[in-house]
Amino acid sequence: MTSKPAAPRPRKVDPVKVRAALIAEWRAMVEVTARLTPAQLAAPSGLTGWSTANLVGHMAASVEAVPRWLGLPIPTDPPITVERWANGTSAHAAAISDAADEMAEAGRTPADYVDAAIAALEAVEDTRVTATRIGPMRVADMLVTRLVEGVVHSDDLERATGEPFPHDRVALGTVVRALTDALAARAPGHAVEVRVPPFSVVQCVTGPRHTRGVPPNVVETDPKTWIRLATGRLTWADAVDNGQVLASGERSDLSANLPLMG
C-alpha cells in the first residue's frame, strides 16, 4: 500500500520582519483608504455583495481583531498553524461578512484601529498563544495571518479602484510563501513544482517524486496572480487562458485544490 505523503513542516518566519512588514502594510492601508471618495466607497468592490465601503470595513476589522484577540484569556488548546488557518477561513465566511457590514455601516476604516493594534503588539511576546477566529495561534503566526488579510484585501482595493497599492515587499513575499505552503499542506506530495518568483518554490500533489533535471510538472506565476488564485479572485482556467499561469505536465492542473481561502 502506498502511504500518504506527509504534510510539509511549517515554514519558519522572522517575527521581527513580520511585525515591521505588518505595520508598514497597515500604514499604507490607512493612507490609501483615507483618499477614497464617497463615490469610490459606494462603488462595487468586485467581491460578491460588497461595496468598496464593505471592503474597507473588512480591512478595518482585520486590524481591530488584533488588540481584541490579545486581550482575551490565553487559550490552553494546542495552537494551529498558518496553513491550517488559511485552509479554514472559508467556514467562517458568513461571520466575516457580517463583521465587514457592521464596520461599513459605522464608517470605520483601518485608521480607527491601527494605533491600538500597534500598541498591543509592543506589549506581547511572539511565542505567546492568542485566540483567533479560527483557533489558538502563536502570536508570530497570528501576525502572518494579519499580513495575509492586509495584502489580499489591499489587492482587492487596487482592483476596485484601479490605483496601484504600495505593498511592503516583505509583506508581499510573506503572504506568497504562506499561501504556497497552504497549498503544499492541502495537497502534499512531490509531483508538481509550484514557482512564484522571486518569493517561493514548493512541491505538492501526490505522484512520482522528481529528483534531478527539469521537473516534469511545473506551475509558474507572478505574486499577485498567485494571491488571486489562492483566494478565489481568479480562476485557474482564466489564468491559464490569459497566460498569467504557465503550467506544463499532465499533473500540473491545480484547479481541484484552489482556491485555498475565500
C-alpha positions as a Markdown table, in Angstrom:
| # | Residue | x | y | z |
|---|---|---|---|---|
| 1 | Met | 0.0 | 0.0 | 0.0 |
| 2 | Thr | 1.3 | 3.5 | -0.9 |
| 3 | Ser | 1.5 | 5.7 | 2.1 |
| 4 | Lys | 0.0 | 9.2 | 2.0 |
| 5 | Pro | 2.7 | 11.9 | 1.7 |
| 6 | Ala | 3.4 | 13.7 | 4.9 |
| 7 | Ala | 2.5 | 17.4 | 5.0 |
| 8 | Pro | 5.5 | 19.7 | 4.9 |
| 9 | Arg | 6.8 | 21.2 | 8.0 |
| 10 | Pro | 5.6 | 24.8 | 8.7 |
| 11 | Arg | 8.0 | 27.4 | 7.3 |
| 12 | Lys | 9.9 | 29.5 | 9.8 |
| 13 | Val | 9.4 | 33.2 | 9.7 |
| 14 | Asp | 11.4 | 36.1 | 11.2 |
| 15 | Pro | 9.0 | 37.7 | 13.7 |
| 16 | Val | 10.8 | 41.0 | 13.7 |
| 17 | Lys | 10.5 | 41.3 | 9.9 |
| 18 | Val | 6.9 | 40.2 | 10.0 |
| 19 | Arg | 6.0 | 42.9 | 12.6 |
| 20 | Ala | 7.7 | 45.6 | 10.7 |
| 21 | Ala | 6.1 | 44.5 | 7.4 |
| 22 | Leu | 2.6 | 44.3 | 9.0 |
| 23 | Ile | 2.9 | 47.8 | 10.4 |
| 24 | Ala | 4.1 | 49.1 | 7.1 |
| 25 | Glu | 1.2 | 47.4 | 5.3 |
| 26 | Trp | -1.3 | 48.8 | 7.9 |
| 27 | Arg | 0.2 | 52.3 | 7.5 |
| 28 | Ala | -0.3 | 52.1 | 3.7 |
| 29 | Met | -3.9 | 50.9 | 4.2 |
| 30 | Val | -4.6 | 54.0 | 6.3 |
| 31 | Glu | -3.1 | 56.3 | 3.7 |
| 32 | Val | -4.9 | 54.8 | 0.7 |
| 33 | Thr | -8.3 | 54.4 | 2.3 |
| 34 | Ala | -8.2 | 58.0 | 3.6 |
| 35 | Arg | -8.1 | 59.2 | -0.1 |
| 36 | Leu | -11.2 | 57.3 | -1.2 |
| 37 | Thr | -14.1 | 59.5 | -2.3 |
| 38 | Pro | -17.7 | 58.8 | -1.3 |
| 39 | Ala | -18.3 | 57.8 | -4.9 |
| 40 | Gln | -15.5 | 55.3 | -4.8 |
| 41 | Leu | -16.7 | 53.9 | -1.5 |
| 42 | Ala | -20.2 | 53.4 | -2.9 |
| 43 | Ala | -19.0 | 51.6 | -6.0 |
| 44 | Pro | -18.9 | 47.8 | -6.3 |
| 45 | Ser | -15.7 | 46.3 | -4.9 |
| 46 | Gly | -15.6 | 43.3 | -7.3 |
| 47 | Leu | -16.3 | 41.0 | -4.4 |
| 48 | Thr | -19.8 | 39.4 | -4.4 |
| 49 | Gly | -22.3 | 41.6 | -2.4 |
| 50 | Trp | -19.6 | 44.0 | -1.2 |
| 51 | Ser | -19.3 | 47.7 | -2.0 |
| 52 | Thr | -15.8 | 49.3 | -1.6 |
| 53 | Ala | -17.1 | 50.6 | 1.8 |
| 54 | Asn | -17.7 | 46.9 | 2.8 |
| 55 | Leu | -14.2 | 46.1 | 1.7 |
| 56 | Val | -12.7 | 49.0 | 3.7 |
| 57 | Gly | -14.8 | 47.8 | 6.7 |
| 58 | His | -13.3 | 44.4 | 6.4 |
| 59 | Met | -9.8 | 45.8 | 6.3 |
| 60 | Ala | -10.7 | 47.8 | 9.5 |
| 61 | Ala | -12.0 | 44.6 | 11.1 |
| 62 | Ser | -8.7 | 42.7 | 10.3 |
| 63 | Val | -6.8 | 45.4 | 12.3 |
| 64 | Glu | -9.3 | 45.7 | 15.1 |
| 65 | Ala | -9.1 | 42.0 | 15.8 |
| 66 | Val | -5.5 | 42.2 | 16.9 |
| 67 | Pro | -5.9 | 44.1 | 20.2 |
| 68 | Arg | -9.2 | 42.4 | 20.8 |
| 69 | Trp | -7.8 | 38.9 | 20.5 |
| 70 | Leu | -4.7 | 39.7 | 22.5 |
| 71 | Gly | -7.0 | 41.0 | 25.3 |
| 72 | Leu | -8.7 | 37.6 | 25.6 |
| 73 | Pro | -7.6 | 34.9 | 28.1 |
| 74 | Ile | -4.7 | 32.8 | 26.8 |
| 75 | Pro | -6.0 | 29.6 | 25.2 |
| 76 | Thr | -4.9 | 26.3 | 26.6 |
| 77 | Asp | -5.5 | 24.2 | 23.4 |
| 78 | Pro | -2.6 | 23.5 | 21.1 |
| 79 | Pro | -2.0 | 26.3 | 18.6 |
| 80 | Ile | -2.8 | 25.8 | 14.9 |
| 81 | Thr | -0.5 | 26.6 | 12.0 |
| 82 | Val | -0.8 | 29.4 | 9.4 |
| 83 | Glu | -1.5 | 26.7 | 6.8 |
| 84 | Arg | -4.4 | 25.3 | 8.8 |
| 85 | Trp | -5.7 | 28.8 | 9.3 |
| 86 | Ala | -5.6 | 29.5 | 5.6 |
| 87 | Asn | -7.4 | 26.3 | 4.8 |
| 88 | Gly | -10.1 | 27.0 | 7.5 |
| 89 | Thr | -11.2 | 30.5 | 6.7 |
| 90 | Ser | -14.0 | 29.6 | 4.3 |
| 91 | Ala | -16.0 | 28.0 | 7.1 |
| 92 | His | -16.3 | 31.4 | 8.7 |
| 93 | Ala | -17.2 | 33.4 | 5.6 |
| 94 | Ala | -20.6 | 34.4 | 6.9 |
| 95 | Ala | -19.3 | 35.8 | 10.2 |
| 96 | Ile | -16.5 | 37.6 | 8.4 |
| 97 | Ser | -19.0 | 39.2 | 6.0 |
| 98 | Asp | -21.3 | 40.3 | 8.9 |
| 99 | Ala | -18.3 | 42.0 | 10.6 |
| 100 | Ala | -17.5 | 43.8 | 7.4 |
| 101 | Asp | -21.1 | 45.0 | 7.1 |
| 102 | Glu | -21.1 | 46.3 | 10.7 |
| 103 | Met | -17.8 | 48.2 | 10.1 |
| 104 | Ala | -19.0 | 49.7 | 6.9 |
| 105 | Glu | -22.3 | 50.9 | 8.4 |
| 106 | Ala | -20.4 | 52.6 | 11.2 |
| 107 | Gly | -18.0 | 54.2 | 8.7 |
| 108 | Arg | -14.9 | 52.5 | 10.2 |
| 109 | Thr | -11.6 | 52.4 | 8.5 |
| 110 | Pro | -8.2 | 51.0 | 9.3 |
| 111 | Ala | -7.2 | 54.4 | 10.7 |
| 112 | Asp | -9.6 | 53.9 | 13.6 |
| 113 | Tyr | -7.7 | 50.8 | 14.9 |
| 114 | Val | -4.1 | 50.9 | 13.8 |
| 115 | Asp | -2.6 | 52.8 | 16.8 |
| 116 | Ala | -4.3 | 50.5 | 19.3 |
| 117 | Ala | -3.1 | 47.4 | 17.3 |
| 118 | Ile | 0.5 | 48.6 | 17.2 |
| 119 | Ala | 0.4 | 49.4 | 20.9 |
| 120 | Ala | -0.9 | 45.9 | 21.6 |
| 121 | Leu | 1.8 | 44.3 | 19.6 |
| 122 | Glu | 4.5 | 46.2 | 21.6 |
| 123 | Ala | 3.3 | 44.6 | 24.8 |
| 124 | Val | 3.2 | 40.9 | 23.8 |
| 125 | Glu | 5.8 | 38.2 | 23.0 |
| 126 | Asp | 5.9 | 36.4 | 19.7 |
| 127 | Thr | 5.8 | 33.0 | 21.4 |
| 128 | Arg | 2.6 | 33.7 | 23.4 |
| 129 | Val | -0.5 | 31.9 | 22.3 |
| 130 | Thr | -3.5 | 34.0 | 21.4 |
| 131 | Ala | -7.1 | 33.4 | 20.4 |
| 132 | Thr | -8.2 | 34.0 | 16.8 |
| 133 | Arg | -11.5 | 33.3 | 15.0 |
| 134 | Ile | -10.1 | 30.1 | 13.5 |
| 135 | Gly | -8.4 | 28.8 | 16.7 |
| 136 | Pro | -5.4 | 29.4 | 19.0 |
| 137 | Met | -2.2 | 30.6 | 17.4 |
| 138 | Arg | 1.2 | 31.7 | 18.4 |
| 139 | Val | 1.4 | 35.5 | 18.2 |
| 140 | Ala | 4.1 | 35.3 | 15.5 |
| 141 | Asp | 1.8 | 33.1 | 13.3 |
| 142 | Met | -1.3 | 35.2 | 14.0 |
| 143 | Leu | 0.6 | 38.2 | 12.7 |
| 144 | Val | 1.3 | 36.3 | 9.4 |
| 145 | Thr | -2.5 | 35.9 | 9.1 |
| 146 | Arg | -2.9 | 39.6 | 9.5 |
| 147 | Leu | -0.4 | 40.1 | 6.7 |
| 148 | Val | -2.4 | 37.8 | 4.5 |
| 149 | Glu | -5.6 | 39.7 | 5.2 |
| 150 | Gly | -3.9 | 43.0 | 4.7 |
| 151 | Val | -2.2 | 42.1 | 1.4 |
| 152 | Val | -5.2 | 40.2 | 0.0 |
| 153 | His | -7.7 | 43.0 | 0.7 |
| 154 | Ser | -5.4 | 45.8 | -0.3 |
| 155 | Asp | -5.0 | 44.0 | -3.6 |
| 156 | Asp | -8.9 | 43.8 | -3.8 |
| 157 | Leu | -8.9 | 47.6 | -3.2 |
| 158 | Glu | -6.3 | 48.0 | -6.0 |
| 159 | Arg | -8.6 | 46.1 | -8.4 |
| 160 | Ala | -11.7 | 48.0 | -7.3 |
| 161 | Thr | -10.2 | 51.5 | -7.7 |
| 162 | Gly | -7.6 | 50.8 | -10.4 |
| 163 | Glu | -4.9 | 52.6 | -8.3 |
| 164 | Pro | -1.7 | 50.6 | -7.5 |
| 165 | Phe | -1.3 | 49.7 | -3.8 |
| 166 | Pro | 2.2 | 50.3 | -2.4 |
| 167 | His | 2.7 | 46.9 | -0.8 |
| 168 | Asp | 5.6 | 46.3 | 1.5 |
| 169 | Arg | 8.0 | 43.9 | -0.2 |
| 170 | Val | 8.5 | 41.7 | 2.9 |
| 171 | Ala | 4.7 | 41.6 | 3.4 |
| 172 | Leu | 4.1 | 40.5 | -0.2 |
| 173 | Gly | 6.7 | 37.8 | 0.0 |
| 174 | Thr | 5.5 | 36.5 | 3.3 |
| 175 | Val | 2.0 | 36.2 | 2.0 |
| 176 | Val | 3.0 | 34.4 | -1.2 |
| 177 | Arg | 5.0 | 31.9 | 0.9 |
| 178 | Ala | 2.2 | 31.4 | 3.4 |
| 179 | Leu | -0.3 | 30.6 | 0.5 |
| 180 | Thr | 2.1 | 28.3 | -1.3 |
| 181 | Asp | 2.8 | 26.5 | 1.9 |
| 182 | Ala | -1.0 | 26.2 | 2.4 |
| 183 | Leu | -1.3 | 24.5 | -1.0 |
| 184 | Ala | 1.5 | 22.1 | -0.1 |
| 185 | Ala | -0.3 | 21.3 | 3.2 |
| 186 | Arg | -3.6 | 20.7 | 1.4 |
| 187 | Ala | -2.1 | 18.6 | -1.4 |
| 188 | Pro | 1.1 | 17.1 | 0.0 |
| 189 | Gly | 3.5 | 15.3 | -2.4 |
| 190 | His | 6.3 | 16.0 | -4.8 |
| 191 | Ala | 4.8 | 15.5 | -8.3 |
| 192 | Val | 4.3 | 19.2 | -9.1 |
| 193 | Glu | 6.7 | 22.1 | -8.5 |
| 194 | Val | 5.0 | 25.5 | -8.0 |
| 195 | Arg | 7.1 | 28.5 | -8.6 |
| 196 | Val | 6.2 | 32.1 | -7.7 |
| 197 | Pro | 9.4 | 34.1 | -8.3 |
| 198 | Pro | 11.1 | 35.7 | -6.6 |
| 199 | Phe | 9.4 | 34.6 | -3.3 |
| 200 | Ser | 8.6 | 30.9 | -3.2 |
| 201 | Val | 9.0 | 27.4 | -4.7 |
| 202 | Val | 7.1 | 24.4 | -3.2 |
| 203 | Gln | 6.4 | 20.9 | -4.3 |
| 204 | Cys | 2.9 | 19.4 | -3.9 |
| 205 | Val | 0.4 | 16.8 | -5.3 |
| 206 | Thr | 0.9 | 13.0 | -5.0 |
| 207 | Gly | 2.7 | 11.2 | -7.7 |
| 208 | Pro | 6.2 | 10.2 | -8.8 |
| 209 | Arg | 8.9 | 12.2 | -7.0 |
| 210 | His | 11.3 | 14.2 | -9.1 |
| 211 | Thr | 15.0 | 14.0 | -8.2 |
| 212 | Arg | 17.0 | 15.7 | -11.0 |
| 213 | Gly | 16.8 | 17.9 | -14.0 |
| 214 | Val | 13.8 | 19.9 | -15.1 |
| 215 | Pro | 10.7 | 18.7 | -13.2 |
| 216 | Pro | 8.0 | 17.1 | -15.5 |
| 217 | Asn | 5.2 | 19.1 | -13.8 |
| 218 | Val | 5.8 | 22.8 | -13.3 |
| 219 | Val | 3.5 | 25.7 | -12.5 |
| 220 | Glu | 4.9 | 29.2 | -12.6 |
| 221 | Thr | 3.2 | 32.5 | -12.0 |
| 222 | Asp | 3.7 | 36.0 | -10.5 |
| 223 | Pro | 3.0 | 37.0 | -6.9 |
| 224 | Lys | -0.3 | 38.9 | -7.5 |
| 225 | Thr | -1.7 | 36.2 | -9.8 |
| 226 | Trp | -0.9 | 33.6 | -7.2 |
| 227 | Ile | -2.6 | 35.5 | -4.4 |
| 228 | Arg | -5.7 | 36.0 | -6.6 |
| 229 | Leu | -5.7 | 32.3 | -7.5 |
| 230 | Ala | -5.3 | 31.2 | -3.9 |
| 231 | Thr | -8.1 | 33.4 | -2.7 |
| 232 | Gly | -10.6 | 32.8 | -5.4 |
| 233 | Arg | -10.3 | 36.2 | -7.1 |
| 234 | Leu | -9.1 | 34.5 | -10.3 |
| 235 | Thr | -10.0 | 31.1 | -11.7 |
| 236 | Trp | -7.4 | 28.6 | -12.8 |
| 237 | Ala | -8.9 | 28.3 | -16.3 |
| 238 | Asp | -8.9 | 32.1 | -16.8 |
| 239 | Ala | -5.3 | 32.5 | -15.5 |
| 240 | Val | -4.1 | 29.7 | -17.8 |
| 241 | Asp | -6.0 | 31.1 | -20.8 |
| 242 | Asn | -4.7 | 34.6 | -20.2 |
| 243 | Gly | -1.1 | 33.4 | -19.9 |
| 244 | Gln | -0.9 | 34.5 | -16.3 |
| 245 | Val | 0.0 | 30.9 | -15.3 |
| 246 | Leu | 2.4 | 28.7 | -17.2 |
| 247 | Ala | 1.6 | 25.1 | -16.5 |
| 248 | Ser | 3.4 | 22.1 | -18.0 |
| 249 | Gly | 2.9 | 18.4 | -17.3 |
| 250 | Glu | -0.1 | 16.1 | -17.0 |
| 251 | Arg | -0.4 | 16.7 | -13.2 |
| 252 | Ser | 0.1 | 20.5 | -13.3 |
| 253 | Asp | -3.6 | 21.4 | -13.2 |
| 254 | Leu | -4.2 | 22.7 | -9.7 |
| 255 | Ser | -7.8 | 23.7 | -10.1 |
| 256 | Ala | -9.0 | 20.9 | -7.8 |
| 257 | Asn | -7.1 | 22.4 | -4.9 |
| 258 | Leu | -7.9 | 26.1 | -5.5 |
| 259 | Pro | -9.0 | 28.4 | -4.1 |
| 260 | Leu | -7.4 | 27.9 | -0.7 |
| 261 | Met | -9.4 | 30.6 | 1.0 |
| 262 | Gly | -12.2 | 32.9 | 0.0 |
